[in-house]
């Protein structure tokens, strides 16, 4: 068994972990496969944020084992314990690696492969490819875990307390990635805004950004989700003024009813949220502004939902990720009276429609503008690029190589396109 693939579910932190695992496994002689159906070993990096995430993981494991009799599966991630039950009785599942042991996952996998599937005498080992695993942007995990106790969220119990990668090793990691040809790095964290609070001496996300921006050859830095309660004026000033930080800010709002936010364990003044978004828009006119939104939280009334819908409609947000509330065992909200599923579905559909309308207006308003974009992939039918403000741009041809940053003039919004896609002039 000498080939592997990684099937990711969930957040950017999972993506960053998978990226690092792929590097380590290739360096030790395993061959990376883009398609899991062609690989001997599949590492499943699971998610348990919602009930749907759990179902998706279970569905994939069963599908992989059913369709590829020779494949062997290793399961890890936030849904590992749930996935363990789903995998019971499947002989192709070799191992379940809990979150607390996932930092050692490459060593665990390698020892397992050597023990159970030794290389026959005279058979050459796979060698690392000259190119990186298929990725044009490099995700870097700089923070893990969460110290908050939102009443709906199971992540602190499966990820543990907030832990930050110190500034110097983080910068060294990025220098290495830049030396290997990556121009865009994506800073990932479960609660990125709390970066550095656990370090001694204490540091901040602003400290990390200032250090990273000194890396020679770095093209741009993209930030994962930011907590509005930690988005200070100094941090807002920096991220909107820096030429290296992508004008793409995703905010974990969750709701816009102060009563619901209080019940979620996220007390906040609605006017403060409104002012924050308006400030980001005023400072960065072309920025893509996104938000995570939960609908159907226990006790959410029609008035609560109307307040949320009105806030989103009037805000400068250009898109939102809408999640129907999903009870998670062990959380306070799971024991409360639940909103009926049909009501959740109706409210979710209304907000997704609103998001699509706002995003269409945002993209259409950028027609004729010239923006920086990283080359994501190239093929016979053209190339796909990604702008700093998170527009996917399709072009008929592109002389630049993948990972390079180019200038592109925005044309029209493609009819029936996927969210965020435009066509270059």
C-alpha positions in Angstrom: 0.0 0.0 0.0 1.9 3.0 -1.2 -0.7 5.6 -2.3 -3.0 7.8 -0.2 -5.6 10.5 -0.4 -7.2 12.7 2.2 -11.0 13.4 2.3 -11.7 16.6 4.1 -14.9 17.7 5.8 -15.5 21.0 7.6 -13.4 24.0 8.2 -10.2 25.7 6.9 -8.3 24.3 9.9 -9.0 20.8 8.6 -7.8 21.8 5.2 -4.5 23.2 6.8 -4.0 19.9 8.7 -4.6 17.8 5.6 -2.1 19.9 3.7 0.6 19.4 6.3 -0.2 15.6 6.5 0.1 15.2 2.7 3.5 16.9 2.8 4.8 14.6 5.6 3.4 11.4 4.0 4.9 12.2 0.6 8.3 13.0 2.2 8.3 9.5 3.6 7.6 7.7 0.4 3.8 7.5 0.0 2.3 8.8 -3.2 -0.5 11.3 -3.1 -3.6 10.7 -5.2 -6.1 13.4 -6.0 -8.9 10.9 -6.4 -9.7 8.7 -3.4 -10.9 5.9 -5.6 -7.4 5.4 -7.0 -5.7 5.3 -3.6 -4.8 2.4 -1.3 -5.4 4.5 1.9 -7.9 7.2 2.6 -7.5 9.5 5.6 -10.9 10.9 6.6 -10.6 14.3 8.4 -14.1 14.5 9.8 -16.3 17.3 11.1 -19.1 17.2 13.7 -20.2 20.8 13.7 -23.7 19.8 12.6 -25.8 16.7 12.3 -25.4 17.0 8.5 -21.6 16.9 8.8 -21.8 13.7 10.8 -24.1 12.2 8.2 -21.8 13.2 5.3 -18.8 11.6 7.0 -20.7 8.3 7.6 -22.0 8.3 4.0 -18.5 8.8 2.6 -16.9 6.0 4.7 -19.6 3.5 3.6 -19.3 4.6 0.0 -15.5 4.3 -0.1 -15.6 0.9 1.5 -18.3 -0.3 -0.8 -16.8 1.0 -4.1 -13.2 0.1 -3.5 -12.6 -3.3 -1.9 -8.8 -2.7 -1.5 -9.0 0.7 0.1 -8.1 1.1 3.8 -9.5 3.9 5.9 -8.0 6.0 8.8 -10.5 8.3 10.5 -9.6 11.4 12.5 -11.0 14.9 13.2 -13.8 16.3 15.3 -16.2 13.6 14.3 -13.9 10.7 15.0 -15.8 9.3 17.9 -19.1 9.5 16.0 -17.4 8.0 13.0 -16.0 5.2 15.1 -19.5 4.0 15.7 -20.4 4.3 12.0 -17.3 2.3 11.1 -18.0 -0.6 13.4 -18.0 -3.8 11.5 -16.2 -2.4 8.5 -13.0 -4.4 8.2 -11.5 -1.8 5.8 -11.3 0.8 8.6 -7.8 0.4 10.1 -7.8 3.1 12.8 -9.6 6.0 14.4 -7.2 8.7 15.5 -8.7 11.1 18.2 -8.2 14.8 17.9 -5.6 14.9 20.7 -3.4 12.5 18.7 -3.8 14.0 15.2 -0.6 16.0 15.4 1.2 12.7 15.2 -1.1 11.3 12.5 1.6 11.0 9.8 3.9 9.0 12.1 1.0 6.8 13.1 -0.1 6.1 9.5 3.5 5.4 8.4 4.1 2.9 11.2 0.7 1.2 10.4 1.6 1.0 6.7 5.1 -0.5 7.5 3.6 -3.0 10.0 0.7 -4.3 8.0 1.8 -3.6 4.4 5.5 -3.9 4.1 7.2 -3.2 0.8 8.0 -6.5 -0.9 11.7 -7.2 -1.4 13.0 -5.5 -4.5 10.0 -3.2 -5.0 11.0 0.4 -5.1 9.4 2.9 -2.8 7.3 5.6 -4.2 9.2 8.9 -4.4 7.8 12.3 -3.7 6.5 14.1 -6.7 8.3 17.2 -8.0 5.1 19.2 -7.5 3.1 19.8 -4.3 -0.2 18.1 -3.8 -2.8 19.9 -6.0 -3.2 23.2 -4.2 -2.6 26.7 -5.5 -2.9 28.4 -2.1 -1.2 27.2 1.1 -3.4 26.9 4.3 -1.5 27.3 7.6 -2.9 26.4 10.9 -1.8 29.0 13.4 -4.4 28.5 16.1 -6.5 25.6 17.4 -9.2 25.1 20.0 -11.6 27.6 21.6 -12.1 29.0 25.1 -15.6 30.2 24.4 -18.6 28.3 25.6 -21.3 29.1 23.0 -24.4 27.1 24.1 -24.9 25.5 20.6 -21.2 24.5 19.9 -19.5 21.2 20.6 -16.1 22.2 19.2 -14.5 23.3 22.5 -15.2 19.8 23.9 -13.6 18.0 20.9 -10.8 20.5 20.1 -9.9 21.7 23.6 -8.7 25.1 24.8 -7.2 27.7 22.5 -3.6 27.0 21.5 -1.5 29.2 19.3 1.5 28.5 17.1 4.1 31.1 18.2 4.9 33.9 15.9 8.4 32.8 14.9 7.6 29.2 13.9 4.5 30.5 12.0 6.6 33.0 10.1 9.2 30.3 9.4 6.5 28.0 8.0 5.3 30.7 5.7 8.9 31.5 4.5 9.3 27.8 3.6 6.0 27.8 1.6 7.0 31.0 -0.2 10.3 29.5 -1.1 8.5 26.6 -2.6 6.4 28.8 -4.9 3.3 29.6 -2.9 2.2 33.3 -3.3 -1.0 33.2 -1.2 -1.3 31.7 2.3 -4.5 31.3 4.2 -4.3 31.7 8.0 -6.6 29.2 9.6 -7.8 28.9 13.2 -10.8 27.5 15.1 -10.9 30.9 16.8 -8.4 32.9 14.8 -9.3 36.2 16.6 -8.0 34.8 19.9 -4.6 34.1 18.5 -1.7 34.6 20.9 -3.7 35.1 24.1 -2.3 31.8 25.4 1.3 32.6 24.6 3.8 33.9 27.1 4.5 36.7 26.6 1.0 37.2 25.2 0.8 38.1 21.6 -2.1 39.0 19.2 -3.3 38.4 15.7 -2.0 41.9 14.8 1.5 40.9 16.0 1.4 37.8 13.8 0.3 39.7 10.8 3.0 42.3 11.1 5.7 39.6 11.3 4.3 37.6 8.4 4.1 40.7 6.2 7.9 40.9 6.4 8.3 37.6 4.6 10.1 38.4 1.3 8.2 37.2 -1.8 4.8 36.7 0.0 2.1 37.8 -2.4 -0.9 37.9 -0.1 -2.5 36.7 3.2 -6.1 35.6 3.5 -7.8 35.4 6.9 -10.3 32.7 8.0 -13.3 33.6 10.1 -13.0 36.5 12.6 -15.0 37.0 15.8 -16.6 40.4 15.7 -16.1 40.8 19.5 -12.3 40.6 19.0 -12.1 42.7 15.9 -10.6 45.8 17.5 -10.2 49.2 15.8 -6.5 48.7 15.5 -6.9 45.3 13.8 -9.6 46.7 11.5 -7.3 49.5 10.5 -4.5 47.2 9.7 -6.3 44.5 7.8 -8.1 47.0 5.6 -4.9 49.1 4.9 -2.3 46.4 4.4 -1.6 45.7 0.7 -0.8 42.0 1.5 -4.1 41.2 3.3 -6.9 40.1 1.1 -10.0 42.3 1.2 -12.1 39.4 2.2 -13.4 39.4 5.7 -15.7 36.6 7.0 -17.3 37.4 10.4 -18.9 34.9 12.7 -22.0 37.0 13.5 -24.4 34.0 14.0 -27.5 36.1 14.5 -28.8 39.7 14.8 -31.4 39.4 17.5 -29.9 40.5 20.8 -32.1 38.1 22.7 -31.0 35.1 20.6 -27.4 36.1 20.8 -27.7 36.2 24.6 -29.2 32.7 24.5 -26.4 31.6 22.3 -23.9 32.7 24.9 -22.7 35.5 22.6 -24.0 38.7 24.1 -23.4 41.7 21.9 -24.9 45.0 21.0 -26.5 44.9 17.6 -25.4 48.5 16.9 -21.8 47.5 17.5 -22.2 44.8 14.9 -23.8 47.2 12.5 -21.0 49.8 13.1 -18.3 47.2 12.6 -19.6 46.1 9.2 -20.1 49.7 8.0 -16.6 50.5 9.1 -15.1 47.6 7.2 -17.1 48.7 4.1 -16.0 52.3 4.5 -12.4 51.4 4.8 -12.4 48.8 2.0 -14.9 49.5 -0.7 -14.2 46.4 -2.8 -14.0 44.0 0.1 -16.0 40.8 0.1 -17.8 40.8 3.5 -19.3 37.5 4.7 -20.9 36.1 7.8 -21.9 32.8 9.4 -25.6 32.8 10.3 -27.5 30.2 12.3 -31.3 30.0 11.9 -33.8 28.0 14.0 -31.9 28.3 17.2 -34.1 27.0 20.1 -36.7 29.7 20.9 -36.1 31.7 17.8 -39.4 33.5 17.2 -40.8 35.0 14.0 -39.9 38.4 15.4 -36.3 37.2 16.0 -36.0 35.9 12.5 -37.5 39.1 11.0 -34.9 41.2 12.9 -32.2 38.9 11.5 -33.5 39.1 8.0 -33.8 42.9 8.1 -30.3 43.3 9.6 -28.8 41.2 6.8 -30.7 42.9 4.1 -29.6 46.4 5.2 -26.0 45.4 6.0 -23.0 45.8 3.6 -22.5 42.0 3.7 -22.0 40.5 0.3 -22.8 36.9 1.2 -23.6 34.7 4.2 -23.2 31.0 5.0 -26.5 29.9 6.5 -26.7 27.0 8.8 -29.9 25.4 10.2 -29.4 24.9 13.9 -28.5 21.3 14.7 -28.6 20.0 18.3 -25.3 18.7 19.5 -25.2 16.3 22.4 -23.7 17.8 25.5 -24.4 21.4 24.7 -26.9 23.5 26.7 -29.0 24.4 23.7 -29.6 20.8 22.8 -31.9 20.4 25.9 -34.1 23.4 25.0 -37.4 23.4 23.1 -36.5 23.0 19.4 -37.8 25.0 16.4 -39.7 22.7 14.0 -37.6 21.5 11.0 -40.0 22.9 8.4 -39.7 26.3 10.0 -35.9 26.0 10.0 -36.0 25.0 6.3 -38.3 28.0 5.3 -36.1 30.5 7.2 -32.9 29.0 5.7 -34.2 29.2 2.2 -35.2 32.8 2.6 -31.8 33.8 3.8 -29.9 31.8 1.1 -32.0 33.6 -1.5 -31.2 37.0 0.1 -27.5 36.1 0.1 -27.6 35.1 -3.6 -29.2 38.4 -4.4 -26.7 40.5 -2.5 -23.8 38.6 -3.9 -25.1 39.0 -7.5 -25.3 42.8 -6.9 -21.8 42.9 -5.4 -20.2 41.0 -8.3 -22.1 43.0 -10.9 -20.9 46.2 -9.3 -17.2 45.1 -9.9 -17.6 44.8 -13.7 -14.8 46.7 -15.5 -12.6 46.8 -12.4 -9.0 45.4 -12.6 -8.1 43.2 -9.6 -5.2 40.9 -8.5 -6.0 37.2 -8.7 -4.1 34.0 -8.0 -4.1 31.3 -10.7 -6.0 28.4 -9.1 -6.0 25.9 -12.0 -5.4 25.6 -15.7 -6.8 23.3 -18.2 -7.6 22.8 -21.9 -10.8 24.8 -21.6 -9.2 27.8 -19.8 -8.1 28.8 -16.4 -9.7 29.6 -13.0 -8.5 32.5 -10.9 -9.4 33.8 -7.4 -9.3 37.5 -6.7 -8.3 38.9 -3.3 -12.0 39.7 -2.6 -12.9 36.1 -3.3 -14.3 36.3 -6.8 -13.8 33.2 -8.9 -12.8 34.3 -12.4 -12.8 32.2 -15.5 -10.6 33.1 -18.4 -10.2 31.4 -21.8 -6.4 31.3 -21.5 -3.7 32.4 -19.0 0.1 32.5 -19.7 0.9 32.6 -15.9 1.5 29.4 -14.0 -0.6 28.1 -11.2 0.0 29.9 -7.9 1.2 33.1 -9.6 -0.7 36.3 -9.0 -1.9 38.2 -12.1 -4.0 41.3 -12.9 -7.4 40.6 -14.4 -10.2 42.8 -15.6 -13.6 41.7 -14.4 -16.2 41.2 -17.1 -19.8 40.0 -16.7 -21.4 37.8 -14.1 -21.9 34.3 -15.6 -25.6 33.4 -16.1 -26.6 30.6 -13.6 -23.0 30.7 -12.3 -21.9 29.3 -9.0 -21.8 31.9 -6.2 -18.9 34.2 -6.7 -18.0 33.4 -10.3 -17.5 36.1 -13.0 -16.0 36.2 -16.4 -12.9 38.2 -17.3 -13.0 40.7 -20.2 
